[in-house]
Amino acid sequence: MAKVTRAGSVAPPDGGWGWMIVAGCFLVTICTRAVTRCISIFFVEFQTYFAQDYSQTAWIHSIVDCMTMLCAPLGSVVSNHLSCQAGIMLGGLLASTGFILGSFATSLKHLYLTLGVLTGLGFALCYSPAIAMVGKYFSRRKALAYGIAMSGSGIGTFILAPVVQLLIEQFSWRGALLILGGFVLNLCVCGALMRPITLKEDQENHLVLRRSRASICQTGQCNIWRIMRGSTCRSPELTFTQFFRCLKDYRYVCYLFAVALDGLCYLCLPVLQSFPLLVPFSCTFGYFDGAYVTLIPVVTAEIVGTTSLSSALGVVYFLHAVPYLVSPPIAGWLVDTMGSYTAAFLLCGFAMIFSSVLLGFARIVKRLKSTQLRFLAKESDPKRPLWTNGSVAYSVAKELDQKDEESMAAAVTGCNLT
């Protein structure tokens, strides 16, 4: 049952129906991100059927990703003004319609509009509201909840990739798109799970109050299991809880390291030419890729809070739109020009490492600035409190100087005499 905070808002219950929200978000990430990744499996069929090169075909994947991120603020607006349930259900209908219409396409332009624009718009209405709902239901276990929910992208890709390939072999690319259109309709079921947090009327408040006031002396009972469990959780020799609690305070740093090491994996990929080397690479790359993707909503929630999380995630994913739009065509152009994927891998690796270094430098500058402001606040006159606009520190006197007071009093006296 949700509780009311002092500010009047509903506190995250950290469990209960929240685990159904996690399950729903897990399925949403499968139906959106995993299915989007599987679209690239159709590229060989599209190139053969429409007689187009890789760069032209890659625009389909770019448009889907771009629309999903570009229209993420629209998904936040719909969920805030209507409901998260209505937004996800509407998005599921649009995405399914895009796949079904795409199965009847006669040119790449038709796929751009149906499989690209329409499906991407539907995914946008589902993705950010579902992720925001997890943050509203969890506080202490937020990282765990997001880890489970966001793992749907990797697990779904692992399962759907061979399934989609089998569907293409059995039913051609048109039949496979039609079946995926029916599969994506499960987003409507996921939307039905996303009920908002509401205050449940407690008909037995007096029993809860009596239990909260009771003590061991009043009841005459002592729960030995709870005492042992409490001591175990607080013992570093018996559990690893303390270690993971230490990492909790460094989520931003973990995010930076995950992005940088993911880029390093890209740089190592061109020299890995055998299957025994690609297997550990896939595990390492997938681990760090899943780590930084999972930490995006966690870090965002810590910065803006759960109230504005849906709108903030809409803006965050909106900023992903341009890279999602231009990256696949650029990579396709490099493949067509160079004749290999090496240049594309190197570009991705250096871009991710540079972004990690840039974010780390921005964090250091922010820390230095806050340290400087605290130092100035400590050295300033207590009667002249320190004010700041975020970049420049200055002080304003609470009271006027003695001379200013005397001149003002004289001016008032002169006005009264006249």
Buried (B, 14 or more C-beta within 10 A) or exposed (E): EBEEEEEEBBBBBBEEBBBEBBBBBBBBBBBBBBBBBBBBBBBEBBBEBBEBEBBBBBBBBBBBBBBBBBBBBBBBBBBBEEBBBBBBBBBBBBBBBBBBBBBEBEEBEBBBBBBBBBBBBBBBBBBBBBBBBBBBBBBEBBBBBBBBBBBBBBBBBEEBBEBBBEBBEEBBBBEBBBBBBEBBBBBBBBBEBBBEBEEEEEEEEEEEEEEEEEEEEEEEEEEEEEEEEEEEEEEEEEEEEEEEEEEEEEBBEBBBBBBBBBBBBBBBBBEBEEEEEEEEEEEBBBBBBBBBBBBBBBBBBBEBEBEBBBBBBBBBBBEBBEBBBEBBBBBBBBBEEEEEBBBBBBBBBEBBBEBBBEBBEEEEEEEEBEEEBEEBBEEBEEEEEBEBEEEEBEBEEEEEEEEEEEEEEEEEEEEEEE
